[in-house]
């Protein structure tokens, strides 16, 4: 694996943990209702931004709607490294099953997730497909949920023979069971258009898209101060706990300030950010623009402060006697790392 691919993997791991950790922190501090509302907003934002373009990219626009929706979830989630199954019964009924282990609820995180939070995901995305496709007959029926102790999240898209009411766009039918999954009958990505390098980069983009949705929606829902405490607090904890794993993926070693600067630069470059190190007698880094949040307007200034907590957490794991300072200077970010002091490293 080359350095570029290692960077994509490391950044994906950190952002994946940031998403999961943020949702668990909200659930534990504010309760299931608040976490569910945040999940709904994240998935609805992503649905509106990516569903129709994704259908086009995956070549699914000519299929019957129920089949196209199920194939979309199967193929797009495979690109993101999610374990998904697809089974079609007819042009008007197609199943999708998210088998354990669940990607979004990594490891023991599944134990902190409520059924309400899982339903919010379905309300945010699956129940809205018919609306986006302008098909008033299309709905989703959920038959299982992992947080309820069942063996996965599963259900089927169905096109009824009549228009359905908004409350019927998502129904639950716990007595039904998905048919067996046959990989040979499932759709496949064309290797010519989806080579391994494109898949690896798409997996990185998959996690980046979650962070693009998480941070602005949390600020709008909780307000900038509470979002800083909830989501920024999760970012710092995740940075501390996943720094070693990310650095191992990158193959980096060393324990001084420059070694940490090298880590940050590698992670920034993995996200296609434009960054560099200035020769100013101390370790100072710059990042011009912000690809991660490009195009999101208006973007609250707290977004940077929340995201920056990831790197403060990583530094705390690297060397607790070093400090990480950051500031926004016009269209670029400036960072500095050096011995811990009672004042910021930057002097205006």
N, C-alpha and C positions, 0 to 999 in steps of 0.2 A: 504493500500500500504506500503510495507516494505521500509527500507532505501535504499536498492539497486535499487529498481524500481524508487524511488523518485529521486535518483541521475541520473539515465538514462534519466528521464523526464526533469530534470533541464538542463543537459548538451545538450540534444537535442534542448531545447528551445533557449539556448544561441547560439549554432552553427547555427541553422536555421536563427536566427536574424542576425548573422554575415554574412551569405551568402547573404541574401536579402539586408542588409544595404550596403555591399560592392558593389554590382551591381548598386544600386541606386546612391552611391557616385561616381562611375566611370561615370555613365550616366550624372550626374549633373555637374561634373567637366570636363570631357573629351568628352562628347557627346554620342549620340546613337551608332555611328560607333564603338567607342572604347569598349563600354559595350557589343555590339553585338559580337565583335571579342573575348572578354573574355568569354562570354557565349558559343560560338561555341567551344572554346578550352576546357572549363570545361566539356561540354557534350560529346565531342569526346573522351577525356581522359577517362571519366567514362565508355563510351560505350566499348572502347577497353579493359578496365580492368575487366568489370563485366558482359557484355551481355551474352557471351557464358557460363561462369560458372553459371550465373543465370538461364539460360534455363535448365541446367542440374539439379540444385538444386530444381527447381520448377516442374520437371518432364515433360517438354514440348518438349523435343528433337524429339519425334516421330510424332509430329503433322505437318500438312502442314504449310509451312513457314508463310503465311499471318496470319493464325490463331494463330500460336505459338507466333508471334511478338505481336499481339494485347493482347493475354492472358498474355504475359510477363509484358506488361505495366500495365495491370489491377491488376495482383497479386502483383508485386513488389512494385507498388506505394501504394497499400492498406497497405502493411507491413509498409511503411513509413508514413502512416497516411494521404495520399493524396486521395481526392475524385475523383474516376475514374469510368467510365462506359465502358462496353464491349458489343458489338453486332456483331454477325456473320451472314453473308449472304450466304456464301458458303466456300468451302475449299480454294478458291482463293481470297476472299474478306472479311475482318473483320475490324470492326470499333473500335476505342478507343476515348473516350470523357473525357476530364478533366473539370469537372463541377465547377462552382463557389461555394464557394470562392476558389481561386487558392492558393495552399499551398506555392509555391515559392514566390508569390507576396502577402505576408501576409498583411491583413488590408488595409490601404490606400496606401500601396506601389504600388498597381495596377495602380494608377493614374500617376505614374512616369515611367511606362514601355511603350516602343514603340513597334509597330508592327514589326519593324526590329529586336528588341531583341528577340521577340517570334519566329520569323523565324530562328534566329540563333540556338535556341534550337533544332528545327526540322532538320536543316542542320547538326548539330553536332551529333545527335543520329538517328532519325527516317529514314533519307535519307541514312544512312550507313548500315542499317540492311542487305540489300541484298548483299552488298559487303562482310560483315563479314560472312554471311551464304554461300558465293560463289554461289549466285543465281542471275544471271544478269537480271532476269525478274521481280524481286521484287522491288516495289516502294511504296511511301507513298503519298496520296493525302489529302491535308489540305482543309477543307471546312469552318472552322471558327477559329478566333483568339480573345481571350478575350480583349487584349489591343485595338483592333479595334472597341470595343463596342459591340461585339457579345457575345452570352450567353455561352461562354466556348471556349476551344481549342478542336477541334475535327477533325477527318479525318479517313481515312481507309488505311490499307495495302492491296495492290492488286498485284497479280501475273499475269502479262500480258502473252499473247500467243507468245511473241517475246522478244528478248533481248532489253533492253532500254538504251538510251544514258545517260551519267552521269548527264546531266542537267534535265533529266526526273525522276530522283530518288525522287525528291520532286516537286510536282505540286500543284497548287491551283485551286479549283473549288468551288467558293463561292455560286453557285446556288444550290448545293446539301445540303441535310439535313440528319443527322444521324437518323436511326430508333429509336423508343422508347427503353429504357433500361428496361429489365426484370431481376431483381436480381435472380430469380429462375432458369434462363437459363445460368447464368454466372458461370464460374469456381470457385471452392472453395478450399481453403487451407485445406489439411488434418490435422485435429485436433491432430492426433496422432504424426505427425512429426512437426507440428507447434503449440505447446501449447502456452498459453498466455505469459509465461515467455520468450519463444524464440521470440515471436512477439515484446514484449517490447524491448528486446535487439537489435533486428533487426532494429527497429525504430531508436534507438540511432546510430547504425552503418550507417543507411541511411544518417543522417546529418553529421556524421564524414566523410563519403566518399566525400561529397561536399566540406568540408574544405580541405581535402587532395588534391583535384583537384584545388580549388580556389587559394590557396596561391602560389604553384609553378608556375601555369600558369600565374598569375598576375606578378610575378617576371620576368618570361621569356618575357612577352609581354611588360611591361612598364619599366623594369630595376629595380634593387633593391631599389634605392632611391625614385623613383616615386611610386613604389609599397608600400613602407613604408608609404608614405604620403597618398596614396589613400586607401589601404586596411588596413594598420595599423591605419590610422585615423578613418576608419569605425569601426574597432575593439574597439577602445577606447570609441567611442560614444555609441556603442551597449552595452559595459560593463556598462557604466554609466546608461543607460536607462533600462536595463533588469536585473540588479543586484537584485533589490527588488523582482521581480517576481521569479527569480531563487531561492532566499533564502526562499521565501514563500513555494515553492514546496518542498524544503528540510526540511522545518519546523524548520529552525534555527532562533535564536534571539541573541540579545546582540550587543554591540556597541564598544567593545575594539579591540585591535590589535589581540589578540588571537582568538576572534570570527571570524575575517576575515581569519586568518590562518586555522581555522576549515572549513570555507566555501571552500577555495581553495583545501584543502585536500579532501573534499567530492567530489568536481567536478573532481579532478584528478583521484580519485579512481573510479568514475563513468565511466571514459574513460579507465579503466583497466591499468592505469599508476602505476608504482612502486614508491611510495613516502613515505616520513617520515618527522618527525620534530626532529631537533637536539637540544640537551640540551647544549647551549653554552652561557647562560646568556642573550640571546636575542632571538627573534622569527625568527628562520631560518628553511627553508624547503628545502627538496631535492627531485628530481625526477630523477630516473635512467632510461636511455633510453627514447624513445619517440614513444609510440605505434601509436599515431595519424599519424605520418609520416614514420613509419617503411617501409622499402623497396623502398622508393623513392630516387633514386640516379641518378645523383648528386643532393644534396639538398643544396641550397644556405643558407648561415648563416643568411641572412635577414629573412628567414622563421620563425626562433625563435623570432626575434624582433617583427615581425608583430603579431604573435600569442600572445605574451606576453602583447601586448597592451589591450587585452581583460581583463586581470587581473588588469592592471593599471587603466582601466576605472571602473571596479567593485569597486576597493578600493576608487576611487574618490567619488563614491556614498556612500560608507560605512562611510568614515571619511576623509574629505579633508585636515585634518592636519596630516595625516599619509602618509608615502611614501613607495613605492614598488620598491625594487631593485632586479635585476635578472642578472645572468651571466651563461655562459656555461663553465663548468669545465670538460674537457675530455668527458666521456660518460654520464655525468649527468648534470642536471640543478640545480642551487642553487638560492633560493629566500630569501629575508629578508623583514620584515615589521616592521616599527618603527616610531617614531616621525619625522616629516619632518625636514630636515636639508639641508644645502647648499652643502653637500658632500654625496657620496654614503655610505650606511651602511657598505658595504664590504670594508675591508682593506686588501690588498694583503700583 
